[in-house]
Amino acid sequence: MIIGQQSPKPASLDALLGPELMGRLDRLDILSRKIFAGKLPGERRSKKRGRSVEFDDFRPYVAGDDLRHIDWNVFARLDRLFIKLFREEEDLSVVLVLDCSSSMETGDKSVFAHRLAMALGYVALVNQNRLSVARFDQSATVEQLRPMRGRRSIQRLSDFLLASLELTPPVSGGASFGDSIRKISRGQGGRGVLILLSDFLYEHGWTQGLNDLAHAGGSGFDVSCVQILSPEELDPTLAFSRGLTGDLRLIDAETGRAAEVTLTRTLVRNYERRLTALREDLARDCSARAMRYLLTPSDTDVGAFMLDRLRQRRVLG
């Protein structure tokens, strides 16, 4: 990871999200490519037919049908019995997972991730979805916010995220991404939409963690992986404009290990090739597990990302 410019951390709900963006998000909802049977009545429109308030279709009456669902107006006109069918509403579980390891502290990645989590959580709550939030770091320390729903929980979500921003990640850990994901997936029902916000710069890779997500709860999660990288990580030549050249001693933010390097154009080109390979590997591994993969710089406007990119990829609708 490459250190970039640091912005002040939000200290309030307005700084984290803001009323103007809230108004723009009110018309959005979380989408799922899967159908889930919810635990409570919600606003999720199912492909199953049930007994909610939204009329869907008619079908001919057959012996044993509930007489209360006969449309007597149709019977009066056609002298035939028809049953009214209704669109069943299902509850959707939304799980937001935040990478809060030390590498996320560089280049405003953590601030962007928390703002994006607040925006996604807001959309879930105003649509009466069941929302859970989890954070982890490289020591496999996991903190989870218990499931909640409704606008009354917006402040609770904000308090959790603002407190998370103030926590200092451990200097070193040694635990794997998979260790954290196993803890998080055990705390969830395994069915719903899960959105993971991370830079995916894990010392031990991401394979085991993605496998655990793919098989959690009988493969019930519809997973989206959002990779957040700083502008300097995506374009290391920006470091030259800040005078970062010559012989340097770089320290890994997560392991504390140091490396002596000479920053040259050749070294930057090698870095760019390795970063491209890493991004392609992650995209391919997500696709192989039927997960969405999105990449975004940490200086992206959260509102634009929500209203444009996430709608284009059918994460939101």
matplotlib code that plots the C-alpha trace (Angstrom):
import matplotlib.pyplot as plt

x = [0.0, 1.1, 0.4, -1.7, -3.4, -5.3, -8.6, -10.2, -12.3, -16.0, -17.2, -21.0, -23.8, -24.0, -20.2, -20.5, -23.5, -25.3, -29.0, -28.6, -27.2, -29.8, -32.5, -31.0, -30.7, -34.3, -35.4, -32.9, -33.1, -30.7, -31.1, -30.5, -29.9, -31.3, -34.7, -34.7, -37.4, -37.3, -37.9, -40.2, -42.5, -40.6, -40.7, -38.8, -40.9, -40.7, -41.2, -43.4, -47.1, -48.6, -51.1, -49.8, -51.7, -50.3, -52.5, -50.7, -53.0, -56.0, -56.2, -59.2, -60.5, -59.8, -61.2, -59.6, -58.7, -59.5, -63.0, -62.0, -59.8, -62.5, -63.2, -67.0, -67.1, -65.5, -67.9, -70.9, -69.7, -68.4, -70.3, -66.9, -64.8, -61.4, -58.9, -57.0, -53.2, -51.0, -47.4, -45.7, -43.4, -40.2, -37.6, -34.1, -31.0, -28.2, -24.7, -22.0, -18.4, -15.7, -12.0, -10.4, -6.9, -3.9, -3.6, -7.0, -5.7, -3.7, -5.1, -8.5, -9.6, -11.0, -13.0, -14.4, -15.3, -17.1, -19.0, -20.0, -21.1, -23.2, -24.8, -25.5, -26.8, -29.1, -30.6, -31.2, -32.8, -35.2, -36.4, -37.1, -34.4, -32.7, -29.2, -26.1, -22.6, -19.2, -15.7, -12.4, -8.7, -5.5, -5.5, -8.9, -10.6, -14.2, -16.9, -20.5, -23.5, -26.6, -29.3, -31.6, -34.2, -36.0, -35.1, -34.9, -31.7, -29.9, -28.3, -27.2, -25.5, -23.8, -22.5, -21.0, -19.2, -18.0, -16.6, -15.0, -13.2, -11.6, -10.2, -6.5, -5.7, -3.0, 0.5, 0.8, -1.4, -0.7, -4.3, -5.7, -8.6, -10.2, -10.0, -12.1, -14.6, -15.2, -16.0, -18.3, -20.2, -20.9, -22.7, -25.0, -27.8, -26.0, -28.8, -29.0, -26.9, -23.4, -21.2, -17.5, -15.6, -11.8, -8.5, -7.9, -4.2, -4.0, -0.7, -2.1, -4.4, -8.1, -8.8, -9.9, -12.0, -13.9, -14.4, -15.9, -18.3, -19.3, -20.2, -21.6, -25.1, -25.5, -24.3, -27.1, -25.2, -25.4, -21.9, -20.4, -16.7, -15.8, -12.0, -11.0, -7.5, -6.0, -5.2, -1.5, -1.9, -3.6, -1.2, 2.2, 3.6, 1.6, 4.3, 6.9, 4.8, 5.1, 8.9, 8.9, 12.0, 15.4, 16.4, 13.6, 12.9, 9.3, 7.4, 4.5, 1.6, 0.2, 3.2, 5.7, 8.3, 10.7, 12.2, 14.9, 14.0, 15.2, 12.2, 12.8, 10.6, 11.4, 10.3, 7.1, 6.4, 7.0, 4.6, 1.9, 2.2, 1.8, -1.1, -2.9, -2.3, -3.7, -6.8, -7.4, -6.9, -9.4, -12.0, -11.6, -11.8, -15.0, -16.5, -15.7, -17.8, -20.7, -19.7, -19.7, -16.4, -16.1, -13.0, -13.1, -10.5, -10.8, -11.3, -14.5, -17.7, -19.8, -23.1, -21.9, -20.7, -24.0, -26.2, -24.1, -21.7, -23.8, -27.0, -25.2, -24.0, -27.4, -26.3, -28.8, -32.0]
y = [0.0, 3.5, 6.4, 9.2, 12.3, 12.1, 13.9, 14.7, 11.8, 12.4, 13.2, 13.2, 11.6, 14.8, 14.6, 10.8, 11.0, 14.3, 15.2, 16.1, 12.6, 11.0, 12.6, 11.3, 7.8, 7.6, 6.3, 3.4, -0.1, -3.1, -5.7, -9.4, -11.9, -14.6, -15.2, -15.5, -16.4, -13.8, -14.2, -11.1, -9.3, -6.7, -4.8, -7.3, -8.3, -12.0, -14.1, -16.4, -15.8, -15.4, -13.4, -9.8, -6.7, -6.4, -8.1, -10.2, -12.4, -14.8, -18.5, -20.9, -22.2, -25.8, -27.9, -27.1, -23.4, -20.9, -19.5, -16.1, -15.6, -16.1, -13.0, -12.8, -9.9, -12.1, -14.9, -12.6, -11.6, -15.0, -17.5, -19.2, -19.3, -17.6, -17.2, -13.9, -14.3, -11.8, -10.9, -12.1, -9.8, -11.1, -9.7, -9.2, -9.6, -7.2, -7.7, -5.0, -6.2, -3.5, -4.2, -2.1, -3.4, -1.0, -0.9, 0.7, 3.7, 5.0, 7.3, 7.8, 4.2, 3.7, 7.0, 6.2, 2.6, 3.9, 6.6, 4.0, 1.6, 4.4, 5.1, 1.4, 0.9, 3.9, 2.5, -0.9, 0.7, 3.0, 0.0, -2.0, -4.6, -6.4, -4.9, -6.3, -4.7, -6.3, -4.9, -6.9, -6.2, -8.2, -9.7, -11.3, -9.1, -8.9, -6.5, -6.9, -4.7, -6.8, -6.9, -3.8, -2.3, 1.0, 4.7, 4.7, 2.6, 5.1, 6.9, 3.5, 2.6, 6.0, 5.7, 2.3, 3.5, 6.7, 4.7, 2.3, 5.2, 6.2, 2.8, 2.3, -1.0, -3.2, -2.8, -6.5, -9.5, -12.6, -13.7, -14.4, -12.8, -16.3, -16.3, -13.1, -14.2, -17.5, -15.6, -13.2, -15.8, -17.9, -14.8, -14.5, -16.6, -17.3, -16.0, -12.5, -9.8, -9.4, -6.4, -6.5, -3.3, -3.8, -3.1, -6.9, -6.3, -9.4, -11.0, -14.5, -13.8, -13.9, -17.4, -19.0, -16.0, -16.0, -19.8, -19.4, -16.6, -18.8, -21.7, -19.9, -20.9, -23.2, -20.6, -18.3, -15.0, -12.8, -11.3, -8.1, -7.4, -3.7, -3.2, 0.3, 1.6, 5.0, 7.1, 6.6, 2.9, 2.9, 5.4, 5.4, 8.1, 10.5, 9.8, 11.4, 14.6, 14.7, 14.3, 10.6, 9.5, 7.9, 5.5, 4.8, 2.6, 1.4, -0.1, -2.5, -0.9, -4.3, -6.5, -3.7, -5.3, -2.8, -3.0, -0.9, 0.2, 2.7, 4.3, 4.3, 4.3, 0.6, -0.2, 1.6, -0.2, -3.6, -2.4, -1.5, -5.0, -6.7, -4.5, -5.3, -9.0, -8.7, -6.9, -9.4, -12.4, -10.9, -10.2, -13.8, -15.4, -13.4, -14.4, -18.0, -17.9, -15.9, -12.8, -9.2, -7.4, -3.6, -1.4, 2.2, 4.8, 6.2, 9.7, 8.7, 10.7, 8.3, 9.6, 9.2, 5.7, 4.7, 6.3, 5.4, 2.4, 0.4, 0.9, -0.1, -3.3, -4.0, -3.9, -1.1, -0.3]
z = [0.0, -0.7, 1.6, 0.1, 1.2, 4.5, 5.0, 8.4, 9.7, 9.9, 13.5, 13.0, 10.9, 8.8, 8.1, 7.4, 5.0, 5.1, 4.5, 0.8, 0.0, 2.2, 0.1, -3.1, -1.6, -0.5, -3.9, -4.0, -2.6, -2.2, -5.0, -4.8, -7.6, -5.4, -3.7, 0.0, 2.5, 5.1, 8.8, 9.1, 6.8, 4.8, 1.6, -0.6, -3.6, -4.1, -7.2, -5.0, -4.7, -1.3, 0.7, 0.9, 0.0, -3.6, -6.2, -8.8, -10.9, -11.1, -11.4, -11.6, -8.3, -7.4, -4.6, -1.3, -2.1, 0.6, -0.2, 1.2, -1.8, -4.4, -6.5, -6.3, -8.8, -11.5, -10.6, -11.0, -14.5, -15.8, -13.6, -12.9, -9.7, -9.7, -6.9, -6.4, -6.2, -4.4, -4.5, -1.4, 0.4, 1.9, 4.3, 3.0, 5.2, 4.3, 5.8, 5.4, 6.1, 6.7, 6.4, 9.2, 8.9, 8.9, 5.2, 5.0, 7.0, 4.0, 1.3, 2.9, 2.1, 5.6, 5.5, 2.0, 3.2, 6.3, 4.3, 1.7, 4.5, 6.0, 2.6, 1.9, 5.5, 5.1, 2.0, 3.7, 6.8, 5.0, 3.0, 6.1, 5.3, 8.2, 8.4, 10.1, 10.1, 10.9, 11.1, 11.2, 11.2, 10.6, 14.1, 13.3, 15.9, 14.8, 16.1, 14.9, 15.2, 15.9, 13.3, 13.1, 10.8, 10.1, 10.1, 13.9, 13.6, 11.4, 14.4, 15.9, 12.6, 12.5, 16.1, 15.3, 12.2, 13.8, 16.7, 14.2, 12.5, 15.8, 16.6, 15.9, 14.0, 15.5, 14.1, 13.3, 13.4, 11.5, 11.2, 7.7, 6.0, 6.1, 10.0, 10.1, 7.5, 9.3, 12.5, 10.6, 8.6, 11.8, 13.2, 10.2, 8.9, 5.7, 3.5, 2.1, 0.5, 1.7, 0.6, 1.5, 1.5, 1.5, -0.3, -0.5, 0.3, 2.6, 3.5, 3.2, 0.2, -0.1, -1.4, 1.8, 2.8, -0.5, -0.2, 3.2, 2.0, -1.0, 1.2, 4.3, 5.2, 2.2, -0.3, 0.5, 0.4, -2.8, -2.4, -3.8, -3.3, -3.5, -3.7, -2.5, -3.5, -3.0, -6.1, -5.4, -5.3, -8.6, -10.1, -8.3, -10.5, -8.3, -5.7, -7.9, -8.0, -4.2, -4.3, -3.3, -5.2, -4.6, -1.8, 0.6, 3.6, 3.3, 6.3, 5.8, 7.7, 8.8, 9.5, 10.5, 8.3, 6.5, 3.0, 1.4, -2.1, -4.7, -6.3, -10.1, -13.2, -13.7, -10.2, -10.7, -14.0, -12.2, -9.5, -12.0, -13.7, -10.3, -9.3, -12.6, -12.1, -8.5, -9.7, -12.5, -10.2, -7.7, -10.4, -11.8, -8.3, -7.6, -10.9, -10.3, -7.1, -8.7, -6.7, -8.1, -8.2, -8.3, -8.1, -6.9, -6.0, -2.4, -3.7, -5.5, -4.6, -2.5, -4.0, -7.6, -6.8, -5.2, -7.9, -10.9, -10.5, -8.0, -10.0, -13.2, -11.6, -10.1, -6.5, -6.1, -8.0]

ax = plt.figure().add_subplot(projection="3d")
ax.plot(x, y, z, "-o")
ax.set_aspect("equal")
plt.show()
